[in-house]
Amino acid sequence: MLVLTRRCGEAVTIGPDIRVVVLGTKGGQVRLGIEAPKTVDVHRDEVQARILNENQLAAQTRAIPIEAFRHLVPRTRRRAR
């Protein structure tokens, strides 16, 4: 782990296109701004953990045959021309 000290307004660059800027501090909290391409997902750790957990649960779910859902859609009658 790289440990850095940054002041408000200073930044850290990760790779060629991700930049983390210290926006301010208040109490024991630090406000960060993260500039990254739209193709890069940026989440808080607790959100990322929940996403991974939900994906694992979804991958374990058995497939349900489409026939099981057919009764949910009302049948439409053809109109006479």
N, C-alpha and C positions, 0 to 999 in steps of 0.2 A: 504494500500500500504506500502510495506517495502522499506525504503530509505536507501541506503548504499553508503559509500565512498570507492572507490577502486582505486588503483594506477595501472599504466601500468604493465602488466604481472600478476596482481592479478585476481582472478576469484570468481564467485559465483556458487554454485551448487543448482540445482532445482530438487528435487526428487532424485532418485538413479542414473539417467542416463543422465541428461542434465546439461551441464556446460557452463557458459558464461564467457569469458575471455576478459579483457580490453587489446586490442592490441596497442592502442595509442590514442593520442589526437592531434588535429591540429585546431587551431582557436577555433570555437565554436562547433566542431564536435568530437565525440568519435567513434573510430573504435572498434567494438566488434567481437569476434569470438564465434560461437555457436557450441558446440559439442552435437549432439543429435542422437539417433538411426534413421535409415533410415525410420522407420515406423512413425516418428513424423514429421509433416509438420512444417516448419519454414518459415514465411513470414513477410515482413514489414507490418505495420498496414494498409497502403493504398492499398497494394496488397491483403491482406486478405479481406478488405472491398469490393474490386472489385470482388473477387472470390465469396463471399457470394451473392452479387448483381446479378452476372451472373447466379448463381445457382437458385436463386429465379425466375429470368426471364425464365429460362429453364423449371422450374417446372410449370409455368403458361401457357406455350405454349401448344396448343392443339396438339394431335397426328394427324399425317397426314397418311392416308391410303397408304399402299404400292402400290396400283394400280396407284396412282398419279405419281409415279416415273418410272413405267414400260416403258413409252415412251422414257426415257433417255437412256436405254440400248438397243443397236441394237440387233435384233434377229439373232441368228446364224443358218446357214443352216446345216443340217446333211449331211455328206459326204457319198457318195455311196461306198460300200465296194466291 
